[in-house]
Amino acid sequence: MFTTRDVCVGAGIRPSSASRALRRASQADIVERMARGVWRRNDSVSRSVVCYGPHPFAAAWMHENEAMLDAVFGLGPRRISHMMALEAGGVPLVTCPQYTLPHDAPQASLPGVATVFREQPAALTRFASRLTERTWMSSPTRAALEVAQQARSLPLWDERIAWAFAEAGAEMLDLDEAVEAGSALRLRAGLRRVTSIADALISMHGQIPGADLSWVPARWADAGDAHRGDKWIHLWADQRPLQGADAPWVDRRRKVRWGRHPRHLAIALLT
């Protein structure tokens, strides 16, 4: 794989000329457009990558994915994260690829193909497993905190975390790791939201016909308390500001205001 910029540099031509040449090459089935500014030669296949352990991704996908990330972001470290890592951990959902890169990586993007997040280089490989020479993947616990920390523009993230608690008995999530990661990675808002979900589900047990919430571990409800000086946060970071009685549900222990009553979240687990 290669980028339009690679053609500009290699051929010594302007971007507009490179784009026209690549479009003609694509029409002739010589190259294939993979993303905006990213191309693949059709007379070759992506090189095989060495995986460091078992993982849920198909080998062919890994080969192509590594080639694309190398072409766009260079040969530095990156991490499969957020909803994609949560899905890989066993939560049933469909999401576009999501990657986290260090702030000092090339400031490129993959619009319409993947969502890219940025963080400090020292945090990139913590609470993560190594898949290849340059790619790591967030642990399910870290992924849950990442998703909850963002708490915006991520489809039904609260329902997916609720599923992990209620359906899987939270076996894929580690409370001790969540507390450690929340502090070490400054994901305490995410920890407060995740534990607020656990506490709310426990409070709904027995109140929703057909919804068995007895598997939600009670110890999760005893973690993630707000500290002195913490500000109130919303379960959904991009919801309209809610004050006091305006919120359908208020978690005072963690200072989290909900935009809907937890019974709606419990009902969603039945669908």
C-alpha positions as CSV (number, residue, x, y, z in Angstrom):
1,M,0.0,0.0,0.0
2,F,1.0,3.6,-0.5
3,T,-0.3,7.1,-0.3
4,T,-0.9,9.8,-2.9
5,R,1.9,11.8,-1.2
6,D,4.3,8.9,-1.8
7,V,3.6,9.2,-5.5
8,C,4.2,13.0,-5.4
9,V,7.6,12.5,-3.7
10,G,8.6,9.5,-5.8
11,A,7.6,11.0,-9.2
12,G,8.3,14.6,-8.4
13,I,4.8,15.7,-9.4
14,R,2.1,17.9,-7.9
15,P,-0.8,16.3,-5.9
16,S,-3.3,17.1,-8.6
17,S,-1.2,15.3,-11.2
18,A,-0.7,12.3,-8.9
19,S,-4.4,12.1,-8.2
20,R,-5.2,12.1,-11.9
21,A,-2.6,9.4,-12.6
22,L,-3.9,7.2,-9.7
23,R,-7.5,7.6,-10.9
24,R,-6.5,6.4,-14.4
25,A,-4.6,3.5,-12.8
26,S,-7.6,2.6,-10.7
27,Q,-9.8,2.6,-13.8
28,A,-7.3,0.3,-15.5
29,D,-7.4,-2.0,-12.4
30,I,-3.7,-1.5,-11.7
31,V,-4.4,0.0,-8.2
32,E,-7.3,0.1,-5.8
33,R,-8.3,3.0,-3.6
34,M,-8.5,1.8,0.0
35,A,-9.2,5.1,1.7
36,R,-8.9,8.8,0.9
37,G,-5.3,9.2,-0.3
38,V,-4.4,5.5,0.3
39,W,-3.9,3.0,-2.5
40,R,-3.1,-0.7,-3.0
41,R,-1.3,-2.2,-5.9
42,N,-3.4,-5.0,-7.5
43,D,-0.3,-6.9,-8.7
44,S,0.8,-7.8,-5.2
45,V,-0.6,-8.9,-1.9
46,S,0.0,-7.5,1.6
47,R,3.0,-9.2,3.3
48,S,2.3,-11.6,6.1
49,V,2.7,-10.3,9.6
50,V,3.8,-12.2,12.6
51,C,1.2,-12.3,15.4
52,Y,2.4,-12.6,19.0
53,G,-0.5,-14.6,20.2
54,P,-4.1,-15.7,19.5
55,H,-6.6,-13.0,18.7
56,P,-10.1,-12.7,17.1
57,F,-9.1,-11.2,13.8
58,A,-8.7,-13.1,10.5
59,A,-5.1,-13.4,9.3
60,A,-5.9,-11.8,5.9
61,W,-7.5,-8.8,7.6
62,M,-4.4,-8.4,9.8
63,H,-2.1,-8.5,6.8
64,E,-4.0,-5.8,5.0
65,N,-4.7,-3.8,8.1
66,E,-1.0,-3.6,9.0
67,A,-0.1,-2.6,5.5
68,M,-2.7,0.2,5.5
69,L,-1.6,1.5,9.0
70,D,2.0,1.5,8.0
71,A,1.3,3.4,4.8
72,V,-0.8,6.1,6.6
73,F,0.8,6.4,10.0
74,G,4.3,5.0,9.5
75,L,6.1,2.3,11.4
76,G,5.4,3.5,14.9
77,P,3.2,1.9,17.6
78,R,-0.6,2.0,17.5
79,R,-3.4,0.3,19.4
80,I,-6.8,-1.2,18.4
81,S,-9.0,0.5,21.0
82,H,-12.4,1.6,22.2
83,M,-15.5,-0.1,20.7
84,M,-13.4,-2.3,18.3
85,A,-11.4,-3.7,21.3
86,L,-14.6,-4.2,23.3
87,E,-16.0,-6.1,20.4
88,A,-12.9,-8.2,20.1
89,G,-13.2,-8.9,23.9
90,G,-16.6,-10.6,23.3
91,V,-19.2,-7.9,23.4
92,P,-21.6,-8.4,20.4
93,L,-21.6,-5.3,18.3
94,V,-20.7,-4.0,14.9
95,T,-18.4,-1.0,14.7
96,C,-15.9,0.6,12.4
97,P,-12.2,0.1,13.2
98,Q,-10.9,2.4,16.0
99,Y,-7.3,3.0,16.6
100,T,-5.3,5.1,19.1
101,L,-2.0,6.6,18.2
102,P,0.5,8.7,20.1
103,H,0.4,12.5,19.7
104,D,3.8,12.4,17.9
105,A,2.6,10.0,15.2
106,P,2.0,11.5,11.7
107,Q,-1.2,13.7,11.8
108,A,-3.0,11.6,9.2
109,S,-6.5,10.2,9.3
110,L,-8.7,7.6,7.7
111,P,-12.0,9.4,7.1
112,G,-14.9,7.1,6.4
113,V,-12.7,4.1,7.1
114,A,-11.6,4.3,10.7
115,T,-11.8,6.5,13.8
116,V,-8.4,7.7,15.1
117,F,-7.8,8.8,18.7
118,R,-4.6,10.3,20.1
119,E,-2.9,10.0,23.5
120,Q,0.4,10.3,25.3
121,P,3.1,7.8,24.0
122,A,3.7,6.4,27.5
123,A,0.1,5.3,27.8
124,L,-0.2,3.6,24.4
125,T,0.8,0.0,25.4
126,R,-0.5,-0.1,29.0
127,F,-3.3,-2.5,29.9
128,A,-3.1,-3.9,26.3
129,S,-1.9,-7.0,24.6
130,R,0.6,-7.1,21.7
131,L,-0.8,-8.4,18.5
132,T,2.1,-7.7,16.0
133,E,5.4,-5.9,16.0
134,R,3.7,-2.5,16.0
135,T,0.1,-3.1,16.9
136,W,-1.4,-3.6,20.4
137,M,-5.1,-4.0,21.5
138,S,-6.7,-2.6,24.6
139,S,-7.8,-5.1,27.2
140,P,-11.6,-5.4,27.4
141,T,-11.4,-3.5,30.7
142,R,-9.4,-0.7,29.3
143,A,-11.6,-0.6,26.2
144,A,-14.7,-0.2,28.4
145,L,-13.1,2.7,30.2
146,E,-12.0,4.3,27.0
147,V,-15.5,4.1,25.6
148,A,-17.1,5.5,28.7
149,Q,-14.5,8.3,29.0
150,Q,-15.4,9.5,25.5
151,A,-19.1,8.8,26.1
152,R,-20.0,10.4,22.8
153,S,-20.4,9.5,19.1
154,L,-20.0,5.8,20.0
155,P,-23.2,3.8,19.2
156,L,-25.1,2.5,22.2
157,W,-21.9,2.3,24.3
158,D,-23.8,2.2,27.6
159,E,-26.0,-0.8,26.4
160,R,-22.8,-2.7,25.3
161,I,-21.2,-2.2,28.8
162,A,-24.5,-3.1,30.4
163,W,-24.5,-6.3,28.3
164,A,-21.0,-7.1,29.6
165,F,-22.2,-6.8,33.1
166,A,-25.6,-8.6,32.8
167,E,-25.1,-11.2,30.2
168,A,-21.4,-12.2,30.7
169,G,-21.4,-11.7,34.5
170,A,-18.7,-9.1,34.0
171,E,-16.2,-12.0,33.5
172,M,-14.5,-10.1,30.7
173,L,-14.0,-7.1,32.9
174,D,-11.6,-6.9,35.7
175,L,-12.5,-4.5,38.6
176,D,-9.0,-4.2,40.0
177,E,-7.6,-3.4,36.6
178,A,-10.4,-0.9,36.0
179,V,-9.5,1.0,39.2
180,E,-5.8,0.9,38.4
181,A,-6.3,2.0,34.8
182,G,-8.7,4.7,35.8
183,S,-6.1,6.3,38.0
184,A,-3.0,5.6,35.9
185,L,-4.5,6.6,32.6
186,R,-6.7,9.5,33.9
187,L,-9.8,7.6,32.9
188,R,-11.7,8.3,36.2
189,A,-14.7,9.8,34.4
190,G,-14.9,6.6,32.4
191,L,-14.6,4.5,35.6
192,R,-17.3,6.6,37.3
193,R,-19.7,6.1,34.3
194,V,-19.0,2.3,34.1
195,T,-19.6,1.8,37.9
196,S,-22.6,4.0,37.7
197,I,-24.1,1.6,35.1
198,A,-23.4,-1.4,37.3
199,D,-25.0,0.2,40.3
200,A,-28.0,1.3,38.3
201,L,-28.5,-2.2,36.9
202,I,-28.3,-3.7,40.4
203,S,-31.0,-1.3,41.5
204,M,-33.3,-2.4,38.7
205,H,-33.0,-6.1,39.5
206,G,-36.5,-7.5,40.1
207,Q,-38.2,-4.4,38.7
208,I,-38.2,-5.4,35.0
209,P,-40.2,-8.5,34.1
210,G,-38.0,-11.0,32.3
211,A,-34.8,-9.1,33.0
212,D,-32.4,-11.1,35.2
213,L,-29.8,-8.7,36.5
214,S,-28.7,-10.9,39.4
215,W,-25.4,-11.6,37.5
216,V,-24.2,-8.0,37.8
217,P,-21.3,-8.2,40.3
218,A,-22.2,-6.1,43.4
219,R,-18.5,-5.2,44.0
220,W,-18.6,-3.1,40.9
221,A,-21.1,-0.9,42.5
222,D,-18.7,-0.2,45.4
223,A,-16.0,1.3,43.2
224,G,-15.6,4.5,41.2
225,D,-16.9,7.0,43.7
226,A,-16.4,10.7,43.0
227,H,-13.6,12.3,44.9
228,R,-13.6,15.6,46.8
229,G,-13.6,18.4,44.2
230,D,-14.9,16.2,41.3
231,K,-17.4,18.0,39.1
232,W,-20.7,16.5,38.1
233,I,-20.6,14.6,34.8
234,H,-23.3,13.3,32.4
235,L,-23.6,9.6,31.4
236,W,-23.5,10.8,27.8
237,A,-20.9,13.6,27.5
238,D,-22.7,15.3,24.6
239,Q,-26.2,15.3,26.1
240,R,-27.8,18.6,26.9
241,P,-26.9,19.9,30.4
242,L,-29.1,18.5,33.1
243,Q,-29.4,20.0,36.5
244,G,-30.7,18.3,39.7
245,A,-34.3,17.2,39.4
246,D,-34.2,17.6,35.6
247,A,-32.2,14.4,35.3
248,P,-34.2,11.2,35.0
249,W,-31.7,9.4,37.3
250,V,-29.0,10.9,39.5
251,D,-26.1,8.9,40.9
252,R,-24.9,11.2,43.7
253,R,-22.3,8.8,44.9
254,R,-20.4,9.1,41.6
255,K,-21.8,12.5,40.6
256,V,-23.2,11.2,37.3
257,R,-26.4,12.5,35.8
258,W,-28.3,10.2,33.5
259,G,-30.3,11.3,30.4
260,R,-32.7,8.4,30.8
261,H,-33.9,6.2,33.6
262,P,-31.9,3.0,34.1
263,R,-35.1,0.9,33.5
264,H,-34.7,1.8,29.8
265,L,-31.2,0.4,29.8
266,A,-32.4,-2.8,31.5
267,I,-35.2,-3.2,29.0
268,A,-32.7,-2.7,26.2
269,L,-30.9,-5.9,27.4
270,L,-34.0,-7.9,26.5
271,T,-33.9,-6.9,22.8
